Amino acid sequence: MSKCEQCIVRKFNSLNVLKKADLIEISNCKESQIVRKGETIFEEGEMLNGVFCIRDGVCKLSKLSVNGKEQILKLVFKGDLLGQRSLLGNERSNLKATAVNDMQVCFIPRKNVIANLNNNASFSLDILKQMAHDLKDADNTIVNMAQKTVRKRLADTLIYVYKNFGVDQNHFLKIVMTREDYANIVGTATESAIRIFSKFKKEGLIEISGKQIRILDLEGLKRIE
């Protein structure tokens, strides 16, 4: 089991400001978990008793609309913390977290998080900064959904996945998602996403092999309006 005070992942989140003694205490209480692709980390409406730190892998945060359609709001990855907003608000989770690929996560109990929030101003401030950043992302998502075409949103999503997660040895996007996932990210029907992907392929912007996608013309995707 990895010790928190030795884990490089904490350098990417609010745990980085904690003292060694606090990290050792968290390490003694945390639970390391393996979450397989497609499995749920927590459900929408679930009462969380702590936060999750992603050591490896990617998950999607989604919410069901009133008509039962899934809307993917964000992809989160190595170094991110999950559940801090629900924990601070003492409320049920507003989102569902599902593994996009095999993941390693560490669950940190509520009592440890609250104790450090009460005793460490730097930790509290860093958590608030992250929540402010998340709100900014949410604002941008709302504007993009209202003002950008589906074609533009889908191109932007491909660019985001490419820049944040990279490619495999064959230059396909390392993160493999279904067409339904892409549709749920950009807020359209799966059939519409499939048609746009086909157009991107005909235009020489991407190559498709099953669920895998290879970007052939990154600058071309950036020019899409």
C-alpha positions in Angstrom: 0.0 0.0 0.0 1.4 3.4 -1.0 2.0 5.9 1.9 0.4 9.3 1.4 3.5 11.1 2.5 5.5 9.3 -0.3 2.8 9.4 -3.0 3.6 11.7 -5.9 -0.1 12.0 -6.8 -0.8 14.3 -3.8 1.4 16.9 -5.5 -1.5 17.5 -7.9 -4.2 18.2 -5.3 -4.9 19.9 -2.0 -3.2 17.1 0.0 0.1 18.7 -1.0 -0.2 21.5 1.6 -0.6 19.1 4.5 2.2 18.4 7.0 3.9 15.0 7.1 2.3 14.0 10.4 -1.2 14.7 8.9 -0.4 12.7 5.8 0.8 9.8 7.9 -2.4 9.9 9.9 -4.5 9.9 6.6 -2.3 7.1 5.2 -3.1 4.9 8.3 -6.9 5.5 7.8 -7.3 5.5 4.0 -8.6 2.6 2.0 -7.0 1.8 -1.4 -9.4 0.4 -4.0 -9.2 -1.0 -7.5 -12.2 0.2 -9.7 -12.6 -1.7 -13.0 -13.7 -0.1 -16.2 -17.4 0.6 -16.2 -17.8 0.3 -12.4 -19.3 3.0 -10.3 -17.2 4.8 -7.6 -20.3 6.5 -6.2 -23.9 7.2 -7.3 -25.8 10.4 -7.8 -27.8 11.0 -4.5 -25.4 8.9 -2.4 -24.3 10.2 0.9 -20.5 10.2 0.9 -18.5 9.6 4.1 -15.2 10.8 2.7 -13.3 11.9 -0.4 -11.7 9.8 -3.1 -8.2 10.6 -4.4 -7.4 9.2 -7.9 -4.0 7.5 -8.0 -4.4 6.2 -11.6 -7.0 6.1 -14.3 -9.9 8.2 -15.5 -13.5 8.6 -14.5 -16.5 10.5 -15.8 -18.8 12.6 -13.6 -22.3 12.6 -14.9 -25.9 13.6 -14.0 -29.2 12.2 -15.1 -31.6 14.7 -16.7 -35.3 14.7 -15.9 -35.9 12.5 -18.9 -33.4 10.0 -17.7 -30.6 10.9 -20.2 -27.0 10.9 -18.9 -25.0 14.2 -19.2 -21.3 13.8 -18.8 -20.1 17.0 -17.1 -16.4 16.3 -16.7 -13.6 13.8 -17.0 -11.3 13.6 -14.0 -8.0 11.8 -13.7 -4.8 11.2 -11.8 -4.4 13.6 -8.8 -8.0 14.8 -8.7 -10.1 14.6 -5.5 -13.7 13.5 -5.7 -16.6 14.3 -3.3 -15.2 17.3 -1.5 -18.1 19.5 -2.4 -20.7 17.0 -1.0 -18.6 16.5 2.1 -18.3 20.2 2.8 -22.0 20.9 2.1 -23.0 17.8 4.1 -25.3 16.8 1.3 -25.8 13.9 -1.0 -23.7 13.7 -4.1 -25.0 15.7 -7.1 -23.1 13.6 -9.6 -22.3 10.0 -10.4 -18.7 8.9 -10.8 -17.9 6.0 -13.2 -14.6 4.5 -14.2 -13.7 5.1 -17.9 -10.8 2.6 -17.6 -9.3 0.6 -14.8 -8.6 2.9 -11.8 -6.7 3.0 -8.5 -8.4 5.3 -5.9 -7.8 6.0 -2.3 -10.8 6.7 0.0 -10.1 9.2 2.8 -12.6 9.1 5.7 -14.7 12.2 6.5 -13.2 12.6 9.9 -9.7 13.0 8.6 -10.7 15.6 5.9 -12.8 17.6 8.4 -10.0 17.6 11.0 -7.6 19.0 8.5 -10.1 21.6 7.2 -10.5 22.8 10.8 -6.8 22.8 11.7 -5.1 23.8 8.4 -6.0 27.1 6.8 -3.8 26.4 3.8 -5.6 23.1 3.2 -9.0 24.8 3.5 -8.0 27.6 1.1 -6.7 25.1 -1.5 -9.9 23.1 -1.3 -11.9 26.4 -1.9 -9.7 27.3 -4.8 -10.3 24.0 -6.4 -14.1 24.3 -5.9 -13.9 27.9 -7.5 -12.0 26.4 -10.4 -14.8 23.8 -10.8 -17.4 26.5 -10.8 -15.5 28.4 -13.5 -15.4 25.2 -15.6 -19.2 24.7 -15.1 -19.8 28.3 -16.3 -17.7 27.7 -19.4 -19.6 24.5 -20.1 -23.0 26.3 -19.9 -21.8 29.0 -22.4 -20.3 26.4 -24.7 -23.5 24.3 -24.8 -25.5 27.5 -25.6 -23.2 29.1 -28.2 -21.2 26.4 -29.9 -22.4 24.0 -32.5 -22.4 20.3 -31.8 -19.7 19.9 -34.4 -17.5 22.4 -32.7 -18.2 20.9 -29.2 -17.3 17.4 -30.5 -14.1 18.7 -32.1 -13.2 20.5 -28.8 -13.8 17.3 -26.9 -11.4 15.3 -29.2 -8.8 18.0 -28.7 -9.3 17.9 -24.9 -8.9 14.2 -24.7 -5.8 14.3 -27.0 -4.1 17.1 -24.9 -5.0 15.7 -21.5 -4.6 11.9 -22.0 -2.3 11.5 -25.0 -2.1 8.6 -27.4 -1.0 5.0 -27.4 1.8 3.4 -29.3 -0.3 3.4 -32.4 -1.2 7.0 -32.0 -4.8 6.3 -31.2 -6.3 8.3 -28.3 -5.3 6.6 -25.1 -8.7 7.0 -23.5 -11.3 4.9 -25.4 -14.9 6.0 -25.0 -18.1 4.9 -26.7 -19.9 7.1 -29.2 -22.6 7.4 -26.6 -20.1 8.8 -24.1 -19.0 11.5 -26.6 -22.6 12.3 -27.3 -23.3 12.7 -23.6 -20.3 15.0 -23.2 -21.4 17.4 -25.9 -25.1 17.1 -25.2 -26.5 15.5 -28.4 -28.0 12.3 -29.6 -25.7 9.3 -30.1 -26.8 9.2 -33.8 -25.8 12.8 -34.3 -22.4 12.2 -32.8 -21.9 9.1 -35.1 -22.8 11.2 -38.1 -20.3 14.0 -37.2 -17.6 11.5 -36.5 -18.2 10.0 -40.0 -17.9 13.5 -41.5 -14.7 14.1 -39.6 -13.4 10.9 -41.1 -14.4 11.8 -44.7 -12.7 15.2 -44.2 -9.5 13.6 -43.2 -9.5 15.0 -39.7 -9.6 11.6 -37.9 -9.2 7.9 -38.4 -11.6 5.4 -36.8 -10.9 1.8 -35.9 -13.8 0.3 -33.9 -14.1 2.5 -30.7 -10.5 3.9 -31.2 -9.9 7.3 -32.8 -6.7 8.7 -34.2 -6.4 12.4 -34.8 -4.9 13.1 -38.2 -5.3 16.9 -38.5 -5.3 18.6 -35.1 -5.1 22.1 -36.6 -8.1 21.2 -38.8 -10.1 20.2 -35.7 -9.2 23.5 -34.1 -10.5 25.5 -37.1 -14.0 24.0 -36.9 -16.7 26.5 -36.0 
